[in-house]
């Protein structure tokens, strides 16, 4: 059995998790256990500060998902305010005093007048409940609905970008996660808005209960007159209501700000200043209108004229900050005007599928007049890959790049660098084992496989060959590196246009087959996914007739391209077996223990978009460790290391280990030729 160190059970407790847990438990206890007035004052002050902090945070976030915890935070803030209401109500009804904070809000803020206090309290409740909360609730509901409706389109857009090679699997996975998080967030916000609505209703009920209950208790005690009792408990209750409703109003405002900023790319301050105060003419017009109103008899002249002066000053400052366009730029020459046309820019948009950028020291390798044969080698390379993989390699564009080092070359896939190397013109690259030989020249590494190598001169070439080294010229080094790059990224290089050309070739020989299968049984995009899955594991797609026959047989049973890929692999079993053992000799293999297969099968999640492996990290780590241990037991040989798996888990096991062991071949039992001899030397287990 494998042991994994650093599991979750041995790790220390997270301090923040513990603090939040204790805080939630304390909030619930506050509703039952009486609090001293000093502690209640501190908690009420903290409640106001916490609400203000939430408001400021929502103003400075750029995207709502930056504060994805907001729905849960809204629930905790509402529960905290209600717990404080219960504690303050207990103190008001028992002792007629609930601390200095409530007393101050009841006497100072409303001037000790209970009628004014009640009016202000109900105005705050109406503002929160009718205006802000209902509006935020409606916006959250509509946004959640639109977000959910847009999910399929966003998923299709991500799949299209992935199939077109614009993004890789990691970027696609991150974008899918963002889409799912966005839908979950707005769905949660739709429900969380109800918390604020319920809080406003609870505040009204608690206020009425406090006034009536305090009046009954005060009259029954008989120490004060009914009017004095009403005065005392009304002021305390209004103070308590204001202390609770002001933080509630801040949190409601924060909720409204957050749900209405879905289309924003900056914080609230930047958006307001850049979008509202970006045009000086508007400020000038506002200043002029205020000036006219300031001279109308009966209106407050000082207020209107002061604001007119302020807006005129802002417009002046905004005009100063905007740099005027020089006249020489506006009156440009006709050549510059020609470049500004959309056609000139559009010509720069197309990206070549494959490119090689050469430093200026390597230009001679591609110049036929100087004896360079790199172009001829690439032509042969495309022919070789068409025969080996069945892939139509697009034209490779070669161009010079003065920004590169003189002897450096870069291979780009759709405009993005995927490989780079360095060769020395006039030298030859010698590769081989140098353990018992003298190093033949300048030490380096072969760029395609990273093997030790040496640069030798033409005079040293013959001696190196006689010593058993493999010697190649710089053009061959670049061509070999390009070949390995194309094989590694063959699934990305395959395009819809290439697929159409391949189908047209098969249609000439088997028109009925192509017309029945594409698009009757499988769409071209799904067929491209199947072919991409095969190429990603190095399986040739040259026998497109067999592939289409298999898809036609099983395409009506399932639309899952991963499952169809497995059926196609079984149909191509003879080719796969020949790749594992070109000479027909036995292959050394590892097998999967039943516990590993069961762990993978139980971790599969089937959705409308396909089946995904969602295995827990600890189990995956143990599987990878077992694979590594098993590979160390494999004896060295010419054939690649192989792992045998059942057809149901082969695809997902390969996806699990391919990043850690990209060269490891995973095949199912159904893919092996019956005449092939397999020697099992180990087992991958948990």
C-alpha positions in Angstrom: 0.0 0.0 0.0 1.2 3.5 -0.8 1.4 6.1 1.9 0.7 9.7 1.2 2.2 12.3 3.5 0.6 15.6 4.4 -3.0 14.5 4.2 -5.9 16.7 5.3 -6.2 14.9 8.7 -2.7 15.8 9.7 -2.8 19.5 8.7 -3.3 22.3 11.2 -6.6 24.0 11.6 -7.1 27.1 9.6 -7.4 30.1 11.9 -9.8 32.0 9.6 -12.1 29.0 9.3 -12.1 28.6 13.1 -12.8 32.3 13.6 -15.8 32.3 11.3 -17.2 29.2 12.9 -16.9 30.6 16.4 -18.5 33.9 15.2 -21.6 32.1 13.7 -22.0 30.1 16.9 -21.7 33.2 19.0 -24.4 35.0 17.0 -26.8 32.2 17.7 -25.9 32.2 21.4 -26.5 36.0 21.6 -30.2 35.3 20.9 -30.5 33.3 24.1 -27.9 34.5 26.5 -28.3 38.1 28.0 -25.5 40.5 27.1 -24.1 43.3 29.3 -24.7 46.8 28.1 -20.9 47.4 27.5 -20.6 44.4 25.3 -23.8 45.4 23.4 -22.4 48.9 22.8 -19.3 47.3 21.3 -21.2 44.9 19.1 -23.6 47.7 17.9 -20.6 49.8 17.0 -19.0 46.9 15.2 -22.2 46.2 13.3 -22.2 49.8 11.9 -18.4 49.5 11.0 -18.9 46.1 9.4 -21.8 47.3 7.3 -19.8 50.4 6.2 -16.8 48.1 5.3 -19.1 45.9 3.1 -20.3 49.0 1.3 -16.8 50.2 0.6 -15.7 46.8 -0.6 -18.5 46.7 -3.2 -17.6 50.1 -4.4 -14.0 49.1 -5.1 -14.4 45.6 -6.7 -14.1 45.5 -10.5 -16.1 42.4 -11.1 -18.9 40.9 -8.9 -17.1 37.6 -8.8 -14.3 39.2 -6.9 -16.6 39.1 -3.8 -18.3 35.8 -4.6 -18.8 35.2 -0.8 -21.2 38.2 -0.7 -24.5 36.1 -0.5 -23.2 34.2 2.5 -21.8 37.5 4.0 -25.3 39.0 3.6 -26.9 36.2 5.5 -24.4 36.5 8.4 -24.8 40.3 8.5 -28.6 39.9 8.7 -28.4 37.2 11.3 -26.0 39.3 13.4 -28.4 42.4 13.3 -31.3 40.2 14.3 -29.3 38.8 17.2 -28.5 42.3 18.3 -32.2 43.3 18.1 -33.1 40.4 20.3 -30.4 41.3 22.9 -31.4 45.0 22.9 -35.1 44.1 23.1 -34.4 42.0 26.2 -32.5 44.8 27.9 -35.1 47.4 27.0 -38.0 45.4 28.4 -36.1 44.2 31.5 -34.2 47.2 32.6 -35.4 50.1 30.5 -31.8 50.7 29.4 -29.9 49.1 26.6 -26.5 50.9 26.6 -25.1 54.2 25.6 -25.3 53.7 21.9 -29.0 53.1 21.7 -29.6 55.9 24.3 -27.5 58.4 22.2 -29.3 57.5 19.0 -32.7 57.9 20.7 -31.9 61.2 22.3 -29.3 63.0 20.2 -30.0 61.8 16.6 -33.8 62.4 16.9 -33.6 65.2 19.4 -35.4 63.3 22.1 -38.7 63.6 20.3 -40.3 60.1 19.9 -42.7 61.2 17.2 -39.8 62.5 15.0 -37.8 59.4 15.8 -40.7 57.1 14.7 -41.1 59.1 11.5 -37.4 59.0 10.7 -37.3 55.2 11.5 -40.2 54.4 9.2 -38.7 56.6 6.4 -35.5 54.6 6.6 -37.4 51.4 6.5 -39.4 52.5 3.5 -36.3 53.6 1.7 -34.6 50.3 2.4 -37.6 48.1 1.8 -39.5 49.8 -1.0 -36.7 51.4 -3.0 -33.3 49.7 -2.6 -34.2 46.2 -1.5 -37.0 45.7 -4.1 -34.9 47.1 -6.9 -31.8 45.0 -6.0 -34.0 42.0 -5.7 -35.5 42.5 -9.1 -32.1 43.2 -10.7 -30.7 40.1 -9.1 -33.6 38.0 -10.3 -33.4 39.2 -13.9 -29.6 38.9 -14.0 -29.8 35.4 -12.6 -32.3 34.4 -15.3 -30.4 36.0 -18.1 -27.1 34.4 -16.9 -28.6 31.0 -16.8 -30.2 31.4 -20.2 -26.8 32.5 -21.6 -24.9 29.6 -20.2 -25.3 27.2 -23.2 -24.2 29.9 -25.6 -21.1 30.7 -23.5 -20.2 27.0 -23.2 -20.5 26.6 -27.0 -18.3 29.7 -27.5 -15.7 28.2 -25.2 -15.8 24.9 -27.1 -15.6 26.7 -30.4 -12.5 28.6 -29.2 -10.9 25.4 -27.9 -11.6 23.6 -31.1 -10.2 26.5 -33.2 -7.0 26.4 -31.1 -7.5 30.0 -29.8 -7.3 28.7 -26.2 -5.9 25.6 -24.6 -7.5 23.1 -22.2 -6.5 24.9 -19.1 -7.9 28.2 -20.4 -11.1 26.5 -21.5 -11.4 24.8 -18.1 -10.9 28.2 -16.3 -13.5 29.9 -18.5 -16.0 27.1 -17.9 -15.4 27.5 -14.2 -16.0 31.2 -14.4 -19.2 30.7 -16.3 -20.4 28.3 -13.7 -19.3 30.5 -10.8 -21.1 33.5 -12.4 -24.4 31.6 -12.7 -24.1 30.3 -9.1 -23.3 33.8 -7.8 -26.3 35.5 -9.4 -28.6 32.7 -8.4 -27.4 33.0 -4.8 -27.8 36.8 -5.0 -31.4 36.3 -6.1 -32.1 34.3 -3.0 -29.9 36.4 -0.7 -31.9 39.6 -1.5 -34.8 38.0 0.4 -32.7 38.2 3.6 -32.6 42.0 3.4 -36.3 42.2 2.7 -37.1 40.0 5.6 -34.8 42.0 7.8 -36.7 45.2 7.1 -40.0 43.5 7.9 -38.6 42.1 11.1 -37.3 45.6 12.1 -40.8 47.0 11.9 -42.3 44.1 13.9 -39.6 44.4 16.6 -40.1 48.1 16.9 -43.9 47.7 17.4 -43.3 44.9 20.0 -40.8 47.0 21.9 -43.1 50.0 22.2 -46.2 48.0 23.2 -44.3 45.6 25.4 -42.4 48.5 27.1 -45.6 50.4 27.6 -47.3 47.5 29.3 -44.4 46.6 31.5 -43.8 50.3 32.5 -47.5 50.8 33.4 -47.6 47.5 35.4 -44.6 48.5 37.4 -46.3 51.8 38.3 -43.2 53.8 38.8 -43.9 56.3 36.0 -47.0 57.8 34.5 -48.3 56.3 31.2 -47.1 59.4 29.3 -43.6 59.1 30.8 -43.5 55.4 30.1 -44.5 55.9 26.5 -41.9 58.7 26.1 -39.1 56.5 27.6 -39.7 53.2 25.8 -40.5 54.9 22.5 -37.1 56.8 22.5 -35.3 53.6 23.4 -37.1 51.6 20.8 -36.5 54.2 18.1 -32.9 54.4 19.0 -32.6 50.6 18.8 -34.4 50.7 15.4 -32.1 53.4 14.0 -29.0 51.6 15.2 -30.2 48.5 13.4 -31.6 50.1 10.3 -28.6 52.3 9.4 -26.3 49.2 9.0 -29.2 47.4 7.2 -29.5 50.4 4.8 -25.7 50.3 4.2 -25.8 46.6 3.4 -28.8 47.0 1.2 -27.1 49.8 -0.7 -24.0 47.5 -1.1 -26.3 44.8 -2.5 -27.8 47.1 -5.0 -24.4 48.4 -6.1 -23.0 44.9 -6.6 -25.9 43.4 -8.6 -26.1 46.5 -10.9 -22.4 46.5 -11.8 -22.4 43.4 -14.1 -21.2 45.3 -17.2 -18.5 47.3 -15.3 -14.7 46.8 -15.8 -13.5 49.2 -13.1 -14.4 50.2 -9.6 -17.4 52.5 -8.9 -15.4 55.7 -8.5 -13.5 55.2 -11.8 -16.7 54.4 -13.6 -18.5 57.4 -12.3 -15.7 59.9 -13.0 -14.9 58.4 -16.4 -18.5 58.0 -17.7 -20.5 60.8 -16.0 -17.9 63.6 -15.9 -16.0 62.8 -19.1 -17.6 65.5 -21.3 -16.8 69.2 -20.4 -19.7 70.5 -22.6 -22.3 68.9 -20.3 -20.8 70.6 -17.2 -20.8 73.9 -19.1 -24.5 73.5 -19.9 -25.3 72.6 -16.3 -23.4 75.6 -15.0 -25.3 77.9 -17.5 -28.6 76.5 -16.4 -27.8 77.0 -12.7 -26.7 80.6 -13.4 -30.1 81.3 -15.1 -32.0 79.8 -12.1 -29.8 81.8 -9.7 -31.1 85.1 -11.2 -34.8 84.2 -11.0 -36.6 86.2 -8.3 -37.7 84.1 -5.3 -35.1 81.3 -5.7 -32.1 81.0 -3.4 -29.5 83.0 -5.4 -26.4 82.0 -3.3 -27.0 78.2 -3.6 -27.6 78.2 -7.4 -24.8 80.6 -8.2 -22.3 78.7 -6.0 -23.1 75.5 -7.7 -22.9 77.2 -11.1 -19.4 78.4 -10.2 -18.4 74.9 -9.0 -19.6 73.2 -12.3 -17.9 75.9 -14.4 -14.6 75.3 -12.5 -14.9 71.5 -13.0 -15.6 72.0 -16.8 -12.5 74.3 -17.0 -10.3 71.8 -15.2 -11.5 69.0 -17.4 -10.8 71.0 -20.5 -7.3 71.6 -19.3 -6.6 67.9 -18.7 -7.7 66.9 -22.2 -4.8 67.3 -24.6 -5.7 69.0 -27.9 -4.9 67.1 -31.1 -2.1 68.8 -33.0 -3.0 70.2 -36.3 -0.1 68.4 -38.0 -1.7 65.1 -37.0 -5.1 66.0 -38.3 -3.7 67.1 -41.6 -1.7 64.0 -42.3 -0.4 62.9 -45.6 -2.3 60.6 -47.9 0.1 57.7 -47.1 -0.8 57.8 -43.4 -4.5 58.1 -44.3 -4.2 55.0 -46.4 -2.8 53.1 -43.4 -5.7 54.3 -41.3 -8.2 52.5 -43.5 -9.9 49.4 -42.1 -8.5 47.3 -44.9 -4.9 48.0 -43.9 -5.6 46.8 -40.3 -7.7 43.8 -41.4 -4.8 42.5 -43.4 -2.8 42.1 -40.2 -5.5 39.9 -38.5 -5.0 36.5 -40.1 -2.6 34.2 -38.2 -0.6 31.4 -39.8 -1.2 28.0 -38.4 2.5 27.2 -38.3 5.4 29.6 -38.4 9.2 29.4 -38.0 11.0 32.7 -37.0 14.7 32.6 -37.8 17.4 34.9 -36.4 19.3 36.7 -39.0 22.2 34.3 -38.6 20.0 31.4 -39.8 18.5 33.0 -42.9 21.0 31.2 -45.1 19.4 27.8 -44.1 16.1 28.8 -45.8 17.7 30.7 -48.8 18.1 28.3 -51.7 20.5 30.7 -53.5 22.9 30.2 -50.6 22.5 26.4 -50.6 19.9 26.3 -47.8 17.5 23.3 -48.0 15.2 23.9 -45.0 12.2 24.5 -47.3 12.7 21.2 -49.1 13.0 19.4 -45.8 9.7 20.9 -44.6 8.0 19.7 -47.8 9.3 16.2 -47.1 8.2 16.6 -43.5 4.6 17.3 -44.5 4.6 14.3 -46.8 6.0 12.1 -44.0 3.4 13.2 -41.5 0.6 12.7 -44.0 1.7 9.1 -44.4 2.5 8.5 -40.7 -0.4 10.3 -39.0 -2.9 10.9 -41.8 -2.7 14.7 -40.9 -2.7 17.3 -43.6 0.0 19.7 -42.2 -0.7 23.3 -43.3 1.9 25.4 -45.1 4.7 26.4 -42.7 5.6 30.1 -43.1 9.3 30.9 -42.6 10.3 34.4 -41.9 13.3 36.3 -40.4 12.9 38.0 -37.0 15.6 40.6 -36.1 14.4 40.6 -32.5 15.8 37.1 -32.0 19.4 36.2 -31.2 21.3 35.5 -34.5 21.4 31.7 -34.1 17.9 31.2 -32.5 14.8 29.9 -34.1 11.2 29.9 -32.8 8.3 27.7 -33.7 4.9 29.3 -33.4 1.5 27.7 -33.4 -1.2 30.2 -34.5 1.0 33.1 -33.6 2.0 31.8 -30.1 5.5 30.4 -29.4 5.5 26.7 -28.6 9.1 25.8 -29.0 12.5 27.4 -29.4 16.0 26.3 -30.1 19.5 27.3 -31.2 21.7 26.0 -34.0 25.2 27.0 -35.2 25.4 27.5 -39.0 28.5 25.8 -40.5 28.5 23.2 -37.7 27.0 19.8 -37.4 25.2 18.3 -34.4 26.7 15.1 -33.0 24.5 13.0 -30.8 25.3 9.7 -28.9 26.6 8.2 -25.8 29.9 9.8 -24.6 30.5 7.8 -21.4 33.6 6.1 -22.8 34.5 8.5 -25.6 36.1 11.9 -25.8 33.7 14.8 -26.2 33.8 15.6 -30.0 33.1 19.4 -29.8 31.1 22.2 -28.2 28.6 20.7 -25.6 24.9 21.5 -26.0 21.5 19.8 -26.0 19.5 18.5 -28.9 16.4 20.9 -28.9 13.7 18.4 -29.8 14.3 15.8 -27.1 16.8 17.5 -24.8 19.5 14.9 -25.2 23.2 15.7 -24.7 24.9 16.7 -28.0 27.9 18.5 -29.3 28.5 20.9 -32.2 31.4 19.8 -34.4 33.0 21.4 -37.4 33.0 19.9 -40.9 36.6 18.7 -40.3 35.5 16.9 -37.1 32.3 15.4 -38.6 34.0 12.2 -40.0 35.8 11.4 -36.8 32.5 11.8 -34.8 30.7 9.4 -37.2 33.5 6.9 -36.9 33.2 7.2 -33.1 29.6 6.1 -33.2 27.9 9.5 -33.0 24.9 10.4 -35.1 25.7 13.6 -37.0 23.2 15.9 -38.6 23.2 19.4 -40.1 21.4 22.4 -38.6 18.5 22.2 -41.1 17.8 18.6 -40.0 17.8 19.7 -36.4 15.2 22.4 -37.1 13.1 20.0 -39.2 13.2 17.3 -36.5 12.2 19.8 -33.8 9.3 20.9 -36.0 8.2 17.3 -36.6 8.0 16.7 -32.8 6.1 19.9 -32.3 3.6 19.0 -34.9 3.1 15.5 -33.4 2.6 17.0 -30.0 0.1 19.5 -31.1 -1.5 17.5 -33.9 -5.0 17.8 -32.4 -4.7 21.6 -32.4 -3.4 21.7 -35.9 -6.3 19.8 -37.3 -8.8 22.3 -38.6 -12.3 22.2 -40.0 -11.0 23.1 -43.4 -8.5 20.2 -43.3 -11.2 17.8 -42.2 -13.4 18.9 -45.2 -10.5 18.1 -47.5 -10.0 14.7 -46.0 -13.7 13.9 -46.3 -13.7 15.0 -49.9 -10.8 12.5 -50.5 -12.8 9.7 -49.0 -16.0 10.8 -50.7 -14.3 10.1 -54.1 -13.9 6.4 -53.1 -16.9 5.9 -50.8 -19.5 8.6 -51.4 -22.3 6.6 -49.8 -20.3 6.2 -46.5 -19.5 9.9 -46.2 -22.9 11.1 -47.2 -24.6 8.8 -44.6 -22.3 9.5 -41.7 -21.5 13.2 -42.0 -23.6 15.0 -41.0 -26.4 12.5 -40.8 -25.0 10.6 -37.8 -22.2 12.9 -36.5 -21.7 16.6 -37.0 -18.3 17.7 -38.5 -17.4 19.4 -35.3 -17.9 16.2 -33.3 -16.0 14.2 -35.8 -13.2 16.7 -35.5 -13.2 16.0 -31.7 -12.9 12.3 -32.3 -10.0 12.7 -34.6 -8.4 15.2 -32.2 -8.7 12.7 -29.4 -6.9 10.1 -31.6 -4.1 12.5 -32.6 -3.6 13.6 -29.1 -2.5 10.1 -28.2 -0.5 9.6 -31.4 -3.0 7.3 -33.1 -3.0 7.8 -36.9 -6.2 9.0 -38.6 -5.1 8.0 -42.1 -7.6 5.1 -42.3 -10.5 7.6 -42.3 -12.8 5.0 -44.0 -12.6 2.7 -40.9 -13.1 5.6 -38.6 -16.2 6.7 -40.5 -17.5 3.1 -40.6 -17.1 2.8 -36.8 -18.7 6.1 -36.1 -21.6 5.2 -38.4 -22.1 1.9 -36.4 -22.1 3.5 -32.9 -23.0 7.1 -33.6 -26.7 6.4 -33.2 -26.1 4.8 -29.8 -24.2 7.6 -28.2 -23.3 11.2 -29.0 -20.4 11.3 -26.5 -17.3 11.9 -28.6 -15.1 10.4 -25.9 -17.0 7.1 -26.0 -17.0 7.2 -29.8 -13.2 7.6 -29.7 -12.9 4.4 -27.7 -15.0 2.5 -30.2 -12.7 3.9 -33.0 -9.6 2.9 -31.1 -10.9 -0.7 -30.9 -11.5 -0.7 -34.6 -7.9 0.6 -35.1 -6.5 -2.0 -32.7 -4.1 -3.6 -35.3 -2.5 -0.2 -36.0 -2.2 0.6 -32.3 -0.6 -2.8 -31.6 1.8 -2.3 -34.4 2.9 1.0 -32.9 3.5 -0.6 -29.5 5.6 -3.4 -31.0 6.9 -2.6 -34.6 8.9 -5.8 -34.7 6.1 -8.0 -33.3 8.0 -8.8 -30.1 6.5 -8.9 -26.6 5.6 -5.6 -24.8 6.2 -4.9 -21.1 3.1 -3.5 -19.5 1.5 -2.5 -16.2 -2.1 -3.3 -15.4 -4.7 -1.4 -13.3 -5.8 -2.8 -10.1 -9.6 -3.1 -9.7 -9.5 -0.6 -6.8 -8.1 2.0 -9.2 -10.7 1.3 -11.9 -13.5 1.5 -9.3 -12.1 4.8 -8.0 -12.1 6.3 -11.5 -15.6 4.9 -12.4 -17.1 6.3 -9.1 -15.5 9.8 -9.9 -17.1 10.2 -13.3 -19.6 13.0 -13.6 -22.0 12.8 -16.6 -23.5 16.1 -17.7 -25.2 17.4 -20.9 -21.8 18.7 -22.0 -20.1 15.2 -21.6 -18.5 13.0 -19.0 -15.8 14.4 -16.8 -13.4 12.9 -14.2 -13.8 14.6 -10.8 -11.5 12.5 -8.7 -10.3 13.8 -5.3 -6.7 15.1 -5.2 -5.5 12.6 -2.6 -6.6 9.6 -4.6 -5.1 11.1 -7.8 -1.8 11.7 -6.0 -1.7 8.1 -4.8 -2.4 6.8 -8.3 0.3 8.9 -9.9 2.8 7.7 -7.2 1.9 4.1 -8.0 2.3 4.7 -11.7 5.7 6.2 -11.1 6.8 3.3 -9.0 5.5 0.9 -11.6 7.4 2.6 -14.4 10.6 2.3 -12.4 10.1 -1.5 -12.5 9.8 -1.6 -16.2 12.9 -2.9 -17.9 14.5 -0.6 -20.4 13.6 -1.3 -24.0 12.9 0.2 -27.4 9.2 0.0 -27.1 7.3 2.7 -25.1 6.0 1.9 -21.6 2.4 0.7 -21.7 -0.4 0.5 -19.1 -3.4 -1.8 -19.8 -6.9 -0.7 -18.6 -10.4 -1.7 -19.2 -12.3 0.0 -22.0 -14.6 1.9 -19.6 -11.8 3.8 -17.8 -9.0 3.9 -20.3 -9.8 7.3 -21.7 -10.2 9.0 -18.2 -7.1 7.3 -16.8 -5.1 8.7 -19.7 -6.4 12.2 -19.0 -5.5 11.8 -15.4 -1.8 10.9 -15.9 -1.0 12.5 -19.3 0.4 15.7 -17.8 2.7 13.9 -15.4 3.6 11.1 -17.9 3.0 12.4 -21.4 5.0 9.6 -23.1 3.1 6.8 -21.3 0.8 4.8 -23.6 -2.5 3.6 -22.1 -4.4 1.0 -24.1 -7.5 -1.1 -23.4 -7.5 -4.9 -23.6 -9.9 -4.6 -26.6 -7.3 -2.7 -28.6 -4.6 -5.3 -28.5 -4.0 -7.6 -31.4 -4.6 -11.2 -30.3 -1.2 -12.3 -31.7 0.6 -9.7 -29.6 2.5 -11.0 -26.6 2.1 -9.0 -23.4 4.4 -9.5 -20.3 2.8 -7.9 -17.2 5.5 -6.7 -14.9 3.5 -4.8 -12.3 0.2 -3.4 -11.2 -1.0 0.2 -10.5 -2.9 0.1 -7.2 -4.1 2.3 -4.4 
